[in-house]
Amino acid sequence: MDYKQQYDFWRRSDYFDEGTKEELENIKDDDNEIKERFYKDMEFGTGGLRGIIGAGTNRMNIYTVRRASQGLANYVILHGDEAAAKGIVIAYDVRRKSREFAENAARVFVANGIRTYLFEDIRPTPELSFAIRYLKTASGVVVTASHNPKEYNGYKAYGDDGALLAIENSQRVIDEIEKLADVSDIKIVDLDEAFKQGMLQIIGLEIDNAYLDEVQKVSINKEMIKNNGDKLKIIYTPIHGTGNKLVRAILDRIGIKNVKVVKEQELPDSEFSTVKSPNPENLEAFTLAIRDAKEYGADIIIGTDPDSDRVAVLAKDKSGNFEHLSGNETGNLLLYYILSSRKENNDLPSNAFMVKTVVTTELSRTIANSFNVDVKEVLTGFKFIGEQIALFSDTGKQTFMIGFEESYGYLSGTQSRDKDGVVGAMLLSEAALYYKLKSMTLTDVIEEMYVKYGYRAEASYSYTLNGIEGAEKIKYAMEMMRKIPPEVIDGFKLLAVRDYESSLRTDVITGEMQAITLPVSNLLYFEIYGNTWFAIRPSGTEPKIRLYFEVCAKSREQADKDLAKLQKNVRNTIEKYLYQ
């Protein structure tokens, strides 16, 4: 069916509820809106679903959730009766319709004979990852759109290892979804019937405690905290999300007692009413926290996003102002703290490794190498970090220290296989106390790293282009950037270009080509002389194209100057393609 036929089918079929039909009736005279909602089925990407909530095949609603759930159910059933008996565990966050979507997923799984576990209330994404391994289920789902605006929701699917489904397994789910000819292929039972059958179980406190037990083991300087835990003051904000209870619980467990929560942002709120966007990457999200921190005399501010997989920190500098550390700075800080503390405690394994993504700061490699720690590089996406843990840590070949992305996602310990804002908040608090006892702020530590390893200036930028036309413009821009226009790097010496779609690294000086062994991805990476680089990639979950920059120099001033020049050159070039 074309988009108009799909629209008419949704308006007339008895399968769809009256609220959905009413919503669609209200757009009957808006052909563009109808087309945007129905020109395609919502795509189940490598991370699952994510999109605007609303009626239509290209929107997040109970019907697209049911369709995805049937595909995932079919995938699990392909693995036999044992996989169905192991079951699927479901968590959800604070967003609009999250509980409804989670229950609809559960109803589909049970209808397909799959044992299902559903959290009693909102929970962080990393706890879902932990629960899969703890309960030994075949799969897991979390209903969340992470840090996206309130209009969005999503559906992330996990494998039995607790990591997001690998590319090949996601494709198998997609194949199963595409086999669904019509809505009658989707099996579903009433919620009461699911409980009556004994196939749906509510879970909660037991998993919380087991998860916190494992997170607590990741703490490094336990005795230091026990003796000095009252010497640090923290302002924490869950930004209306799922982190409130568990972040506060883990800080209390390890002995950090002076934690004050931003009251206006403490309770769940699907409208995220106190912020423009519930994203800890944005300084604006911390306006109320900074107010409280100044009143409380806090040393640091910590914030987690709605599903508490991301965490950000603001550190008080010598002048009493709070500096919002970038995702890269925070990751480097955690890496430096973990490795230096464990070396100091004679507890740094000789086979230690860390994991970074391609677009994560290269300073992390320099830091790790200075401690003789192995560095593994993966594509963007925490599932790839999870794969490295499975390959090297689970097998006993090496010991995992930390993995992180520049977008405020960190994991230390192996309790989860996704980025973990709870363990991140714990380690950032611990690091802040450790350095405070040395009369240092976290900003002092960042400066110490730059003096030791070279100054870095880094930035990222995103262009949002919605709809069909936007997707075409993003595609065109990537095609043109592959031609490497000279003005992109004016004033910089280009060394090589890595095209992760063609899996080739091309030395621009010699013309020599080398194979890239990572999975295929629509990513371009430009290597520039002097540990400087920039990268370009379309987002896999949002209508965006992202730019990443990092410059290395001998001084902060020179690094900032070079970064500004590089950004200007690249952005001027790509904007010609995006907006012509």
C-alpha positions in Angstrom: 0.0 0.0 0.0 1.1 3.6 -0.6 1.0 6.1 2.2 -2.6 7.2 1.4 -3.8 3.6 1.4 -2.1 3.0 4.7 -3.7 6.1 6.1 -7.1 5.0 5.0 -6.6 1.5 6.4 -5.6 2.9 9.8 -8.7 5.1 9.8 -11.1 2.3 8.9 -9.8 -1.0 10.4 -11.4 -2.3 13.6 -8.0 -3.2 14.8 -7.1 0.4 15.7 -8.6 2.2 18.7 -10.9 5.2 18.5 -8.3 7.6 19.8 -5.9 6.7 17.0 -8.7 7.2 14.4 -9.6 10.5 15.9 -6.0 11.7 15.7 -5.8 10.7 12.1 -9.1 12.3 11.3 -7.7 15.6 12.5 -5.0 15.5 9.8 -7.2 14.4 6.8 -6.6 17.7 5.0 -2.8 17.8 5.5 -1.3 15.6 2.8 2.3 16.3 3.9 1.6 15.3 7.5 -0.1 12.1 6.3 2.9 11.3 4.1 5.4 11.9 6.9 3.4 9.5 9.2 2.8 6.7 6.6 5.4 6.9 3.8 7.3 4.1 5.5 7.2 1.7 8.4 9.2 2.8 11.5 12.6 1.3 11.0 13.9 -1.2 13.6 17.6 -0.2 13.5 20.5 -1.7 15.3 19.3 -0.1 18.5 15.6 -0.8 18.0 12.9 2.0 17.5 13.0 5.7 18.2 10.7 8.4 17.0 7.9 10.9 17.6 4.9 9.6 19.5 1.7 9.6 17.4 -0.5 7.6 15.1 1.0 6.1 11.9 3.4 3.5 10.6 6.3 5.9 11.0 5.5 7.0 14.6 5.9 5.5 18.1 2.5 4.0 19.2 1.2 0.8 20.6 0.9 -0.7 17.1 4.5 -0.1 16.0 5.6 -1.4 19.4 3.5 -4.6 19.0 4.9 -5.1 15.5 8.5 -4.8 16.7 7.6 -7.0 19.7 6.2 -9.7 17.4 9.4 -9.6 15.3 11.5 -9.9 18.5 9.3 -12.8 19.8 9.7 -14.6 16.5 13.5 -14.1 16.7 13.5 -15.6 20.3 11.3 -18.5 19.2 13.8 -19.4 16.4 16.2 -20.3 19.2 13.9 -22.9 20.5 11.7 -23.7 23.5 14.6 -23.1 25.9 14.9 -19.5 24.8 11.2 -18.9 25.2 11.3 -20.4 28.7 14.2 -18.2 29.6 12.0 -15.3 28.6 12.3 -11.5 28.1 12.6 -8.8 30.7 11.1 -5.3 30.1 12.0 -2.0 31.7 10.7 1.5 30.9 11.4 5.1 31.7 9.3 8.2 32.6 8.3 9.2 29.1 4.8 9.6 27.7 3.2 6.2 27.1 6.3 4.3 28.4 4.3 2.0 30.7 1.6 1.5 28.0 4.2 0.5 25.5 6.0 -1.8 28.0 2.7 -3.5 28.8 1.8 -4.0 25.1 5.2 -5.5 24.5 4.6 -7.9 27.4 1.2 -8.9 26.0 2.7 -9.8 22.7 5.6 -11.8 24.2 3.2 -13.8 26.5 0.8 -14.4 23.6 3.8 -16.0 21.8 4.5 -18.4 24.7 7.5 -16.4 26.0 7.9 -16.0 29.8 8.0 -12.3 30.5 9.3 -10.1 33.4 8.1 -6.6 33.8 9.6 -4.0 36.2 7.0 -2.7 38.7 7.9 0.9 38.0 10.5 3.1 36.1 14.0 1.8 36.1 17.4 2.9 34.6 18.4 1.4 31.3 21.7 -0.1 32.8 19.6 -2.0 35.3 17.7 -3.6 32.4 21.0 -4.7 31.0 22.0 -6.1 34.4 18.6 -7.9 34.8 19.0 -9.8 31.6 22.2 -11.4 32.9 20.9 -11.8 36.4 17.7 -13.5 35.4 19.4 -15.3 32.5 16.8 -14.3 30.0 17.0 -14.7 26.2 16.4 -11.0 25.6 15.4 -7.7 27.1 13.6 -4.5 26.1 13.7 -1.0 27.5 11.1 1.6 26.5 13.0 4.9 26.4 14.1 7.6 24.0 17.1 8.4 26.3 17.8 12.2 26.3 15.5 13.1 23.3 12.8 15.8 23.7 9.5 14.9 25.3 7.7 14.3 22.0 9.8 11.1 21.5 9.9 7.6 22.8 11.7 4.5 21.8 12.2 0.7 22.1 15.7 -0.8 22.6 16.2 -4.6 22.2 19.0 -6.5 23.9 20.5 -10.0 23.6 21.1 -12.6 26.2 24.5 -11.0 26.9 22.9 -7.8 28.2 24.2 -5.8 25.3 22.1 -4.2 22.6 21.4 -6.7 19.8 24.5 -7.1 17.6 24.1 -6.0 13.9 23.5 -9.5 12.6 20.9 -10.3 15.3 19.1 -7.0 14.7 18.9 -7.9 11.1 17.3 -11.2 12.0 14.7 -9.3 14.0 14.1 -6.9 11.1 13.7 -9.9 8.8 11.0 -11.3 11.1 9.3 -7.9 11.3 9.2 -7.7 7.5 7.6 -11.1 7.2 4.5 -9.8 9.1 2.0 -9.3 6.3 -0.7 -7.6 8.3 -1.8 -6.8 11.8 -3.5 -10.2 12.1 0.0 -11.8 12.3 0.6 -10.1 15.6 -0.4 -12.2 18.6 -1.6 -10.5 21.7 -3.4 -11.3 25.0 -5.0 -9.2 27.6 -2.8 -8.1 30.5 -5.1 -9.9 33.1 -4.8 -13.1 31.0 -1.0 -12.8 30.9 -0.9 -12.7 34.7 -3.5 -15.5 35.0 -1.4 -17.8 32.8 1.5 -17.2 35.2 3.6 -16.1 32.2 4.0 -12.5 33.3 5.9 -11.7 36.5 6.4 -8.3 38.1 10.0 -7.6 39.4 11.6 -4.9 41.3 13.4 -4.7 44.7 15.4 -8.0 44.4 16.9 -6.8 41.1 17.6 -3.4 42.5 19.6 -4.8 45.4 21.5 -7.3 43.3 22.4 -4.5 40.8 23.5 -2.1 43.5 25.6 -4.9 45.1 27.5 -5.2 41.8 27.9 -1.5 41.2 29.3 -1.1 44.7 32.1 -3.6 43.9 33.3 -1.2 41.2 34.2 1.4 43.9 38.0 1.7 44.1 39.0 3.6 47.3 36.5 2.2 49.7 38.5 2.9 52.9 39.1 6.5 51.8 35.4 7.1 51.4 34.6 5.4 54.7 36.9 7.7 56.6 36.1 10.9 54.6 32.7 10.5 53.0 31.3 13.5 54.9 33.9 15.9 53.4 32.2 16.1 50.0 29.0 18.0 49.1 27.0 17.0 46.0 24.0 18.4 44.2 22.3 15.8 42.1 19.5 16.0 39.5 17.8 13.1 37.8 16.3 15.7 35.4 12.8 14.1 36.1 14.1 10.7 35.2 14.8 7.2 36.5 18.1 7.8 38.3 16.8 9.4 41.5 16.5 6.3 43.7 19.4 4.2 42.6 22.0 7.0 42.3 21.2 8.3 45.8 21.2 4.7 47.1 24.6 3.9 45.7 26.1 7.1 47.0 24.7 6.3 50.5 26.0 2.7 50.3 29.6 3.7 49.7 29.5 6.4 52.4 28.9 9.7 50.6 26.2 11.3 52.7 26.0 15.0 51.8 23.9 14.6 48.7 21.1 17.1 48.0 18.6 16.6 45.2 17.1 19.4 43.1 13.6 19.3 44.4 11.9 20.6 41.2 13.5 17.9 39.2 13.3 15.0 41.6 10.0 13.4 40.7 9.2 11.7 37.4 7.8 14.1 34.8 7.1 13.0 31.2 6.9 16.7 30.2 10.4 17.5 31.6 8.7 20.8 32.6 11.8 22.5 34.1 14.1 22.2 31.1 14.1 22.8 27.4 15.6 19.4 26.8 16.3 16.6 29.3 19.9 16.2 28.1 22.8 16.5 30.6 25.0 17.5 27.6 23.2 20.9 27.7 24.3 23.4 30.4 20.7 24.7 30.5 19.5 21.5 32.1 21.6 22.5 35.2 20.2 26.0 35.8 18.4 24.9 39.0 21.2 22.6 40.1 23.7 25.5 39.9 21.4 27.6 42.0 21.2 24.9 44.6 24.9 24.2 44.5 25.8 27.8 45.3 23.4 27.8 48.2 24.6 24.5 49.5 28.3 25.1 49.0 28.6 22.0 46.8 31.8 20.7 45.4 30.2 19.1 42.3 26.9 18.8 40.5 25.9 15.5 38.9 23.1 15.0 36.5 21.7 11.9 34.7 19.4 11.8 31.7 15.8 10.4 31.7 16.8 6.7 31.5 20.0 7.2 33.6 22.4 5.7 31.1 24.2 9.1 30.6 25.8 11.2 33.3 27.4 14.6 33.4 29.3 16.5 36.0 29.9 20.2 36.8 33.0 20.9 38.9 33.6 23.9 41.0 36.7 25.7 40.0 39.1 27.8 42.2 36.9 30.9 41.6 33.8 29.1 42.8 32.1 28.8 39.4 30.8 25.5 38.1 32.3 24.3 34.9 30.3 21.8 32.8 32.8 19.1 31.8 32.5 17.8 28.3 31.8 14.1 27.7 35.4 13.5 26.6 36.8 15.4 29.6 34.6 13.4 31.9 35.6 10.1 30.3 39.3 11.0 30.5 38.9 12.1 34.1 37.3 8.7 35.0 40.0 6.8 33.0 42.8 8.8 34.7 41.3 8.3 38.2 40.7 4.6 37.7 44.1 3.8 36.3 46.2 6.1 38.6 44.3 4.9 41.7 44.6 1.2 40.9 48.3 1.7 40.1 48.7 3.5 43.4 46.9 0.6 45.2 49.1 -1.9 43.3 45.9 -3.2 41.8 46.3 -2.4 38.1 46.2 -5.7 36.1 49.0 -6.3 33.7 46.4 -7.3 31.1 44.1 -4.3 31.6 42.2 -2.7 28.6 39.8 0.1 27.9 37.5 0.7 25.0 36.8 3.9 23.1 34.7 4.7 20.1 36.2 6.0 16.8 34.8 9.5 17.6 35.9 9.5 21.2 38.9 11.7 22.2 42.3 10.4 21.2 43.6 11.7 24.6 42.1 8.6 26.2 44.5 6.5 24.1 47.4 8.6 25.2 46.4 8.3 28.9 45.8 4.5 28.7 49.2 3.9 26.9 51.0 5.9 29.6 49.8 3.2 32.1 50.6 0.3 29.6 46.8 -0.3 29.3 45.6 -1.7 26.0 43.1 0.4 23.9 40.4 -1.2 21.8 38.6 1.1 19.3 35.0 0.4 18.1 32.3 2.1 16.2 29.8 4.5 17.8 27.3 2.5 19.9 27.7 1.0 23.3 26.8 -2.5 22.0 30.3 -2.5 20.4 31.9 -1.8 23.8 29.8 -4.6 25.2 31.1 -6.9 22.5 34.7 -6.2 23.6 33.9 -7.0 27.2 32.4 -10.3 26.1 35.4 -11.1 23.8 38.2 -10.2 26.2 36.9 -9.8 29.8 34.4 -12.6 30.0 36.9 -15.0 28.5 39.6 -14.1 31.0 42.0 -12.9 28.4 42.1 -9.3 29.7 40.6 -7.2 32.4 38.2 -4.5 31.6 38.8 -1.0 33.1 36.4 1.4 31.4 34.6 2.0 28.1 33.2 5.3 27.1 31.7 7.5 24.4 32.0 11.3 23.9 28.3 11.6 24.4 28.4 11.2 28.2 28.2 7.4 28.2 30.5 5.5 30.6 30.8 2.0 32.0 33.2 0.6 34.5 32.7 -2.9 35.8 30.9 -5.7 34.0 27.6 -5.6 35.8 26.0 -4.0 32.8 26.7 -4.1 29.1 25.4 -0.6 28.3 26.5 2.8 29.5 25.7 3.2 33.1 24.9 6.6 34.7 24.6 5.0 38.2 28.2 3.6 38.2 29.3 6.8 36.5 27.8 9.0 39.2 29.4 6.8 41.9 32.9 7.0 40.4 32.7 10.7 39.7 31.7 11.4 43.3 34.5 9.1 44.5 37.0 10.9 42.2 35.9 14.3 43.4 36.5 13.3 47.0 39.9 11.7 46.2 41.2 14.8 44.6 39.6 17.2 47.1 41.6 15.4 49.8 44.6 16.4 47.7 43.4 20.0 47.6 42.4 19.7 43.9 39.2 20.3 42.1 38.2 18.2 39.1 39.1 21.1 36.8 42.6 21.0 38.3 42.8 17.3 37.3 41.8 18.1 33.8 44.5 20.8 33.6 47.0 18.3 35.1 46.2 15.9 32.3 46.6 18.5 29.6 50.0 19.6 30.9 51.1 16.0 31.0 49.7 14.8 27.7 49.1 17.9 25.5 46.2 20.3 25.4 43.0 19.2 23.6 40.2 21.3 22.3 37.2 19.4 21.1 33.7 20.0 19.9 30.7 18.4 18.3 27.9 19.8 16.3 24.6 18.4 14.9 22.4 19.5 12.1 18.8 18.4 12.3 16.9 17.9 9.0 13.5 16.4 9.4 11.4 14.4 7.0 12.0 12.8 3.6 13.7 15.9 2.2 16.0 16.1 5.2 17.1 12.5 4.9 17.9 13.1 1.2 20.0 16.2 2.1 22.0 14.3 4.7 22.6 11.5 2.2 23.8 14.0 -0.4 26.1 15.8 2.1 27.8 12.5 3.0 28.3 11.7 -0.7 29.9 15.1 -1.4 32.1 15.0 1.7 33.6 11.7 0.5 35.1 13.7 -2.3 37.2 15.6 0.3 36.9 19.2 -1.0 40.2 21.0 -0.4 38.5 23.9 1.4 37.4 21.6 4.2 41.0 21.4 5.5 42.4 24.7 4.4 45.3 25.4 6.7 45.6 21.9 8.0 47.7 19.0 6.7 45.5 16.1 5.9 47.1 12.8 6.4 44.5 10.2 5.7 40.8 9.6 5.2 39.0 6.6 6.8 35.7 5.7 5.0 34.0 3.2 7.3 31.4 2.5 4.6 33.9 1.3 2.0 36.1 -0.1 4.9 39.2 1.7 3.5 41.7 4.1 4.9 43.4 6.1 2.2 46.7 7.8 2.8 46.3 11.1 0.9 50.1 11.6 0.6 51.1 8.2 -0.8 47.7 7.0 -2.1 48.2 3.7 -0.2 44.9 2.0 0.9 44.5 -0.2 4.0 41.5 -2.3 5.0 39.4 -1.2 8.0 38.4 -4.2 10.0 35.5 -2.7 11.9 31.9 -3.3 10.7 30.6 -1.2 7.9 29.2 2.2 9.0 28.3 5.5 7.3 31.2 7.4 8.9 34.0 9.5 7.5 37.1 10.2 9.6 39.7 12.7 8.5 43.2 12.4 10.1 45.2 15.6 10.3 48.8 16.1 11.2 49.5 16.6 15.0 46.9 14.4 16.6 44.1 16.4 15.1 41.0 15.0 13.4 37.4 15.5 12.5 34.6 13.1 11.7 31.2 13.1 10.1 28.3 10.6 10.4 24.5 10.6 10.2 22.8 9.6 13.4 21.3 6.1 13.5 18.3 7.1 15.7 17.6 10.8 14.9 17.2 12.9 11.8 20.6 14.4 12.3 24.1 14.6 10.8 26.9 14.9 13.4 30.3 16.5 13.2 33.1 15.8 15.7 36.4 17.7 16.1 39.5 17.3 18.2 42.7 19.5 18.1 45.9 18.9 20.0 48.3 21.8 20.7 51.1 22.9 23.1 48.8 25.5 24.8 45.1 25.9 25.6 45.1 29.2 23.6 46.5 27.6 20.4 44.2 24.5 20.7 41.2 26.8 20.9 42.3 28.9 18.0 43.0 25.9 15.8 39.7 24.3 16.8 37.7 27.4 15.8 39.5 27.5 12.4 38.9 23.8 11.7 35.2 24.0 12.7 34.6 27.0 10.5 36.2 25.4 7.5 34.3 22.1 7.8 31.0 23.6 8.7 31.1 26.1 5.8 31.7 23.2 3.4 29.1 20.8 4.7 26.4 23.6 5.0 26.7 24.2 1.2 25.5 20.6 0.7 22.9 20.6 3.4 21.2 23.9 2.5 21.8 24.5 -1.2 
